[in-house]
Amino acid sequence: MPTADDVKKALRQVKDPEINLNIIDLGLVYDVEVADGSVDIKMTLTSPGCPAGPEILGDADRVIRELDGVQNVNIDLVWEPYWTPERIDPKMRAFLGF
């Protein structure tokens, strides 16, 4: 059974194709819960109209399902708190010049 940290590590494979950064470093993943083979994720996108949204959500679902012991994946797309560049990992923010 994977841990929340295992799930977050797997989610580092998922990149926003427009920004080319993974969704963990971008701060798009707000919460990860793992229990009894079920993984529940609360995450957002950079904007409600993000054209890459379906691709990002599909990739997140796929990488989580590839983990041993995962039977169910629920990704809850939320808009509160609203994403801002301040949510980007500080090292990545510095690299991007924010």
C-alpha positions in Angstrom: 0.0 0.0 0.0 1.5 3.4 -1.0 1.8 6.2 1.5 0.8 9.8 0.8 4.5 10.6 0.2 4.6 7.7 -2.4 1.7 9.3 -4.2 3.3 12.7 -4.2 6.5 11.2 -5.5 4.5 9.6 -8.4 2.7 12.8 -9.1 6.1 14.5 -9.8 5.9 12.7 -13.1 2.8 14.8 -14.1 3.7 18.0 -15.7 1.7 21.0 -16.8 2.6 21.0 -20.5 2.3 24.7 -20.8 4.8 25.5 -18.0 6.8 22.3 -18.1 6.9 21.9 -14.3 5.5 19.0 -12.3 2.2 19.5 -10.5 3.8 19.1 -7.0 6.4 21.8 -7.5 3.7 24.0 -9.0 1.7 23.7 -5.9 -1.4 22.3 -7.7 -1.8 19.4 -5.2 -3.4 20.5 -2.0 -4.1 17.2 -0.2 -3.4 13.5 -0.5 -5.1 10.8 1.6 -4.5 7.1 1.3 -6.7 4.5 3.0 -7.7 0.9 2.2 -6.4 0.9 -1.4 -8.2 4.2 -2.1 -6.3 7.4 -3.0 -8.1 10.8 -2.6 -6.5 13.9 -4.1 -7.6 17.5 -3.7 -5.9 19.6 -6.4 -6.4 22.6 -8.6 -5.2 23.9 -11.9 -3.5 27.2 -12.7 -6.8 28.6 -13.9 -10.4 27.3 -14.4 -10.0 27.6 -18.2 -6.7 25.7 -18.3 -6.7 24.0 -21.7 -4.3 21.3 -20.4 -6.7 20.4 -17.5 -8.0 17.2 -18.9 -4.5 16.0 -19.8 -3.1 16.9 -16.3 -6.0 15.1 -14.5 -5.7 12.1 -16.8 -2.0 11.8 -16.2 -2.4 12.2 -12.4 -5.0 9.4 -12.4 -2.8 7.1 -14.5 0.4 7.5 -12.4 -1.5 6.9 -9.2 -3.2 3.8 -10.5 0.2 2.4 -11.5 1.2 2.2 -7.8 1.0 -1.2 -6.2 -2.1 -1.6 -3.9 -4.1 1.2 -5.4 -7.6 0.1 -6.2 -9.5 3.4 -6.4 -8.5 7.0 -7.3 -10.6 10.0 -6.7 -9.3 13.4 -7.8 -11.4 16.3 -6.5 -10.7 19.4 -8.6 -11.1 22.4 -6.3 -10.9 26.2 -6.7 -10.4 27.2 -3.1 -7.9 28.3 -2.3 -7.4 29.7 -5.7 -4.0 28.9 -7.2 -1.4 31.7 -7.4 2.3 31.7 -8.3 3.1 32.0 -4.6 2.1 28.3 -4.3 5.1 27.3 -6.5 7.9 25.7 -4.6 10.3 28.5 -3.6 13.3 27.0 -5.4 11.3 26.7 -8.6 9.8 30.2 -8.2 13.4 31.6 -7.9 14.4 29.6 -11.0 11.4 31.0 -12.9 12.2 34.5 -11.7 9.1 35.0 -9.6 
